[in-house]
Amino acid sequence: MQLAMVLADTAVMNMDIEKWNAAVNPKVNGTWNLHEALPADMDFFVIASSLSGIFGNYGQANYAAANAFLDAFAQFRQSKGLAASTVDLGVVDEIGFRNQLSQMRVSEQKNNQLLHGILLKTGVSKGQYIWKRDVRTALSHVRQQTPEATTTNRGVKNGSGMKGFLSAVQDNQEVLHDASSAHVTATEIARQVSIYTMRGGDEEVDLGMSLQDLGVDSLVSIEVRNWWKQTFGADVTALQLMNGGSFMDLGKKAVDQLKQKYLMKK
Ligand SMILES: NC(=O)c1ccc[n+]([C@@H]2O[C@H](COP(=O)([O-])OP(=O)(O)OC[C@H]3O[C@@H](n4cnc5c(N)ncnc54)[C@H](OP(=O)(O)O)[C@@H]3O)[C@@H](O)[C@H]2O)c1
């Protein structure tokens, strides 16, 4: 269990690098060190995080950033198949740091805040990070969809592989009956989803995973649906994508749709 914490509160304009590091290092570097030092087959890897990572707290930009990192880090470990969970604590009575500050009055709002946090975290556990809704992050979404951005990631090879595959299908539809076809389409769907969920499309995705496993929310599923239509020239609903099973299942679905498309052309 990772419970390390140092508070170094100050207004953000007065936040120097020492204060920043004082709060950030035990959580960020400390957690990373545990991740590196501990064996991969841990039964659990529990990290104490804080609701401040969701809401922020005046004077605690450093602490909030560190806790936001922890929540994302747990997802990172999970994406690698490693044990990880974070607990976003609200104010804790009777034990720990807050309890030592006897003059600190626990806000009446803490229960509301906790409930709000839990609701938000329900989304976060599905990869619905709040910052993805933030207009200030829109640029990175756009960048990742531009051709310049895609040429920088390894997946472009697969992307052009996909182009090659589609043009081979156009020449000879028998290709669709080859067992490897579903694998090619599944890989490309997974790569695309990986880009839309801001993983960059570089990492290899387990084709047994589903869209939910990769943190796809309703907005991203619409993006994937549009891409699907453009790529395979066939319709699919966001719901069908979300309930469509693994990437391999979706790959098979794409192949079936392509078969149907060419059958209708005949
Ligand atoms: N208490 C709350 O109301 C509350 C609310 C939300 C979240 N949390 C989270 O819950 C966790 C525990 O909080 P707490 O109230 O129990 O805090 P705490 O009593 O202040 O304990 C923090 C511990 O972290 C250790 N630590 C600090 N820097 C370290 C480092 N570089 N390496 C190893 N250990 C280090 C401290 O050890 P030393 O004493 O030896 O320095 C201390 O034992 C924290 O992660 C905190 O963010 C607490």
Ligand as a Chemical Component Dictionary entry (heavy atoms), coordinates in Angstrom:
data_LIG
# 
_chem_comp.id                   LIG 
_chem_comp.type                 NON-POLYMER 
_chem_comp.pdbx_formal_charge   0 
_chem_comp.three_letter_code    LIG 
# 
loop_
_chem_comp_atom.comp_id 
_chem_comp_atom.atom_id 
_chem_comp_atom.alt_atom_id 
_chem_comp_atom.type_symbol 
_chem_comp_atom.charge 
_chem_comp_atom.model_Cartn_x 
_chem_comp_atom.model_Cartn_y 
_chem_comp_atom.model_Cartn_z 
_chem_comp_atom.pdbx_ordinal 
LIG N1  N1  N 0  -5.946 12.165 6.212 1  
LIG C1  C1  C 0  -6.804 12.596 5.295 2  
LIG O1  O1  O 0  -7.789 13.306 5.603 3  
LIG C2  C2  C 0  -6.615 12.201 3.871 4  
LIG C3  C3  C 0  -7.518 12.667 2.914 5  
LIG C4  C4  C 0  -7.354 12.298 1.576 6  
LIG C5  C5  C 0  -6.302 11.486 1.225 7  
LIG N2  N2  N 1  -5.427 11.061 2.157 8  
LIG C6  C6  C 0  -4.308 10.234 1.707 9  
LIG O2  O2  O 0  -4.109 9.157  2.581 10 
LIG C7  C7  C 0  -2.716 8.874  2.690 11 
LIG C8  C8  C 0  -2.336 8.818  4.163 12 
LIG O3  O3  O 0  -2.682 10.054 4.758 13 
LIG P1  P1  P 0  -2.443 10.295 6.314 14 
LIG O4  O4  O 0  -3.441 11.268 6.757 15 
LIG O5  O5  O -1 -2.275 8.989  6.996 16 
LIG O6  O6  O 0  -1.032 11.043 6.234 17 
LIG P2  P2  P 0  0.129  11.137 7.308 18 
LIG O7  O7  O 0  -0.343 10.737 8.660 19 
LIG O8  O8  O 0  0.770  12.483 7.145 20 
LIG O9  O9  O 0  1.104  10.026 6.769 21 
LIG C9  C9  C 0  1.850  10.228 5.614 22 
LIG C10 C10 C 0  3.023  9.290  5.673 23 
LIG O10 O10 O 0  3.777  9.441  4.481 24 
LIG C11 C11 C 0  5.130  9.223  4.850 25 
LIG N3  N3  N 0  6.018  9.805  3.850 26 
LIG C12 C12 C 0  6.149  11.080 3.477 27 
LIG N4  N4  N 0  7.078  11.203 2.510 28 
LIG C13 C13 C 0  7.564  9.952  2.277 29 
LIG C14 C14 C 0  8.552  9.434  1.411 30 
LIG N5  N5  N 0  9.233  10.222 0.574 31 
LIG N6  N6  N 0  8.782  8.115  1.446 32 
LIG C15 C15 C 0  8.100  7.296  2.302 33 
LIG N7  N7  N 0  7.148  7.745  3.152 34 
LIG C16 C16 C 0  6.882  9.054  3.139 35 
LIG C17 C17 C 0  5.250  9.903  6.185 36 
LIG O11 O11 O 0  6.338  9.369  6.862 37 
LIG P3  P3  P 0  7.151  10.258 7.979 38 
LIG O12 O12 O 0  6.174  10.559 9.037 39 
LIG O13 O13 O 0  8.250  9.357  8.390 40 
LIG O14 O14 O 0  7.595  11.490 7.261 41 
LIG C18 C18 C 0  3.941  9.541  6.840 42 
LIG O15 O15 O 0  4.071  8.350  7.590 43 
LIG C19 C19 C 0  -1.980 9.944  1.921 44 
LIG O16 O16 O 0  -1.602 9.397  0.673 45 
LIG C20 C20 C 0  -3.012 11.029 1.718 46 
LIG O17 O17 O 0  -2.805 11.729 0.491 47 
LIG C21 C21 C 0  -5.552 11.386 3.476 48 
# 
loop_
_chem_comp_bond.comp_id 
_chem_comp_bond.atom_id_1 
_chem_comp_bond.atom_id_2 
_chem_comp_bond.value_order 
_chem_comp_bond.pdbx_ordinal 
LIG N1  C1  SING 1  
LIG C1  O1  DOUB 2  
LIG C1  C2  SING 3  
LIG C2  C3  SING 4  
LIG C2  C21 DOUB 5  
LIG C3  C4  DOUB 6  
LIG C4  C5  SING 7  
LIG C5  N2  DOUB 8  
LIG N2  C6  SING 9  
LIG N2  C21 SING 10 
LIG C6  O2  SING 11 
LIG C6  C20 SING 12 
LIG O2  C7  SING 13 
LIG C7  C8  SING 14 
LIG C7  C19 SING 15 
LIG C8  O3  SING 16 
LIG O3  P1  SING 17 
LIG P1  O4  DOUB 18 
LIG P1  O5  SING 19 
LIG P1  O6  SING 20 
LIG O6  P2  SING 21 
LIG P2  O7  DOUB 22 
LIG P2  O8  SING 23 
LIG P2  O9  SING 24 
LIG O9  C9  SING 25 
LIG C9  C10 SING 26 
LIG C10 O10 SING 27 
LIG C10 C18 SING 28 
LIG O10 C11 SING 29 
LIG C11 N3  SING 30 
LIG C11 C17 SING 31 
LIG N3  C12 SING 32 
LIG N3  C16 SING 33 
LIG C12 N4  DOUB 34 
LIG N4  C13 SING 35 
LIG C13 C14 SING 36 
LIG C13 C16 DOUB 37 
LIG C14 N5  SING 38 
LIG C14 N6  DOUB 39 
LIG N6  C15 SING 40 
LIG C15 N7  DOUB 41 
LIG N7  C16 SING 42 
LIG C17 O11 SING 43 
LIG C17 C18 SING 44 
LIG O11 P3  SING 45 
LIG P3  O12 DOUB 46 
LIG P3  O13 SING 47 
LIG P3  O14 SING 48 
LIG C18 O15 SING 49 
LIG C19 O16 SING 50 
LIG C19 C20 SING 51 
LIG C20 O17 SING 52 
# 
